[in-house]
Amino acid sequence: MIVLIFSVAIFGPMIHRTDPGEMNLDFIGTPQGPGKQFPLGSDAQGRDMLARLLAGARISLSVGVVSCFINILIGVGVGVMAGWASSSDKQRIKAIDTLLMRSVDILQSLPLLLVVIIMQITVKNPLERMLGGRTNVPLIFSPDLLSIYFALGITNWLTMSRLSRGEVMNQARLDYVLAARSLGQKSRWILIRHIIPNCVGPIAVAATLAIPEAIFIESFLGYVGLGISAPQASWGTMASDGLGYVSTAPQLLIMPAVAISITMLAFNLFGDGLRDALDPSTRG
């Protein structure tokens, strides 16, 4: 499913060469059903629904992957630093763990979605001025998407940091770490060479499950009007536009909703399967 979704997002717009923002004046105000001109119909502005679904796939997947990458960089970095500091015998170093985790506690007490919305509004305009507008860069590097990348990446790493900290603390108590220390290996080498590689499995699973969460948040931002600016397409903005025609043209709401659901289901199933594959307790 994931391979198919990525293939559609990458190659679909190359095959179906229609501008998702192009309006057909003959069909404005009257959504069209599937036909020769519009394979999946058109919306109320006369725009090709298939082209908009393909463009929305690129946006949603880019948001999920990029925010997940930022999430890993910040969350794993903070979690590994805190977990390794917690396993130290020196109180001065243990204080680093206390400081980092109390900071995480404070950030987790804030409503995540509200923080994302505030940061997205705050960052978008400075980015647009810096880049000289939306038309000078590709869509996936536009100020709208860069602000979403930044907002999700900065706020969505808290769970990852706690997971990484717990894994490092568990590994630091095992006998192989004590053996490495007794052989005179440096702490930095033990952390990089032994502990972090043994934490990759749970972190990879958590990172996979973070992608659908980011996709859902981006879709919600688009639904409430804080995502991609018109006439560009995202699944959230398409669902928002289709809500007003739910009685006369329900496909305008159903198609983006189904696309969001299938993508989230695929990544959740992949994350569950990856967890089972990497869990030693399930191996015979």
Sequence and secondary structure as in RCSB ss.txt:
>XXXX:A:sequence
MIVLIFSVAIFGPMIHRTDPGEMNLDFIGTPQGPGKQFPLGSDAQGRDMLARLLAGARISLSVGVVSCFINILIG
VGVGVMAGWASSSDKQRIKAIDTLLMRSVDILQSLPLLLVVIIMQITVKNPLERMLGGRTNVPLIFSPDLLSIYF
ALGITNWLTMSRLSRGEVMNQARLDYVLAARSLGQKSRWILIRHIIPNCVGPIAVAATLAIPEAIFIESFLGYVG
LGISAPQASWGTMASDGLGYVSTAPQLLIMPAVAISITMLAFNLFGDGLRDALDPSTRG
>XXXX:A:secstr
 HHHHHHHHHHHHHHS   TT   GGGTTS   S SS TT B TTS BHHHHHHHHHHHHHHHHHHHHHHHHHHH
HHHHHHHHHHHT S HHHHHHHHHHHHHHHHHHTS HHHHHHHHHHHHHHHHHHHHTSSTTS GGGSHHHHHHHH
HHHHHS HHHHHHHHHHHHHHHTSHHHHHHHHTT  HHHHIIIIIHHHTHHHHHHHHHHHHHHHHHHHHHHHHTT
 SS TTS  HHHHHHHHHTTTTT THHHHHHHHHHHHHHHHHHHHHHHHHHHH GGG  
